[in-house]
Every structure is written in structure tokens, then in C-alpha cells.
Amino acid sequence: MSYNIPIVIKLSWELEPTYQTWESQVQIFDPNFTANKGELGHHQISIIPQRYSMDRGKYLVMIGTIGGFGLDEQEGFPRYYFELETAKREMELWVNCREECLNANRIQNENCSQIRQT
């Protein structure tokens, strides 16, 4: 299946050896979240192998948020997947649809441009 979602934010995944979870982090910025005082927060994305609930999927995706509004069940988390690569790809598509992720990406690009100009 193909989606028409431009991928401007690429996720990089690392295997956490102790718990065998795949981890990625994406920066976020939500101007309505006043506690961050203009600083970037992040979503911590974890893909956790499920050894006992194979009927729902082999991988569970959880997201924790620091410096922004947390996600709730209305966002569809936690989510289950049968294939690891599908979970990774879907999370990359998801962050590229999220306004708080795209806002942070724009801010980072603007800051990089300003640094290059000085």
C-alpha cells in the first residue's frame, strides 16, 4: 500500500539491548503547550516485542511524550503490528502527519539556516 505523505522527518531506530525494544525519538513543538517555554519536546517511540499475545500482533508500539501534550487512546495507542518493518514504516508516516513534529522540524531547519548565515 502506498500513501501520498511526504517524508520530511526520517526516523532512526536503535535496538535497546537490555529489553530488546526498538527505540526512536522525534522532536515536537506545540505552541499551545505553555510549560515548554518555547523549547522543543519529544515523542519517545518504543516498539516492544510481544511474546504472549500473538493474536493481536507480535509488536506493540508505545509513545511517551516529554515537553508536549501526551497522547491518549483517541490517538490509537498503544498499537499492535504483526511485522517489525511495518511498525517502523507506519510510525514514520505517523510523525510526518503530526503537526507538532512538523513544527519542530521547521524550527530546526530555520535555526540551521540562521547558523549557516552567520
N, C-alpha and C positions, 0 to 999 in steps of 0.2 A: 504494500500500500504506500502511496506517495502523497505527501502533504505539500501545500504551497506555503510553507512557513520558512522565511529566510533565516538561515542560521548565522547570526552575528555573534552569538556567545557560544563558544565551544567549551564543553565540559571536559575536564581531565580527571581521570579516575585513578585512585590508588587502592591497592589491596591492603587492608589493615590486618597484619598477620596474626594478632592475638585472637581476634574473634572471626577472622575470615570474612569480613564485610568489605564491600566496595564503597569508597567514600569520595565525595566531590563537594566542592563548596562554590557557591556563586554569590557575588556581591549584590546587594539590593539597596535601593534608596526609595523611601516613601515620604514625600513632603508632609503628609498628614500624620506621620508618626513623630511627635514632638520630642520624645525622650532622646532621640539620637542627636539632637542639636546640629543638624546638618551633616553629620558623619554617615558613612556607609555602614550598613549592617550586612548580614549574610544569611543565606539558607544553607544549612548543612544537610546534604543528601546522603542517605545511607541505604545501600542495597544489602539486605540480610538474607543469607540462605536459610530456607525453612526445611528442616529435615522431617517434620512430622505432619504437615498439612498439605500434602501433595495434591489434594483435590481442588484447592483454591489457587495453587501456583507454587512454584519452587522458590521464588524470591519475593521478599516483602520490601517495599520501599517506604521509608520513613523520612520526614523532613522536619528538622528543628530550625528555629529562626532566632537570631540574635540581632538586636538593633532594628526591629521591624515588627509588624503585626504577625502573630503566629497564624498558622493555617489551622483550619478545623475540618470536621467531617464534610462540610459543604464543598470543600476543595477536592474531596475524593481521596483523602489519605487516612490511613495507610492504603497502599495499593499492592496488589499481588500480580506477579508475572510468572509465566512458565519458562521463559528464556532470559538469560542474563543480558545478552546483547539487545534484546527488545526493550528491557527495562532501561538500559543506558540510553538508547535512542529516544525512547518516549520522554525521559527526563530532560534530554537536551531540547526536544521540541517544546516541552512544557516551559522551560525557563525562557525560551525565545518568544513565548506568548505572554509572559508575565510583565506587566508594566513596571513593577518595582525592580526587576532585573534589567530591563532595557534602560530605565532611568539611570541606574548605576553605571551601566556600560557607556552611556552618553557622557556622564560626568567624568569618568575615567579617560575617555577619548579627548574631551575638552582639556582636561588637565595635562595630558601628554602633549597636546598641541601647544599649549601655553609654555610648557617647559622647553620644547624644541625651539620656540621663537625667541627665548631669552638667551 
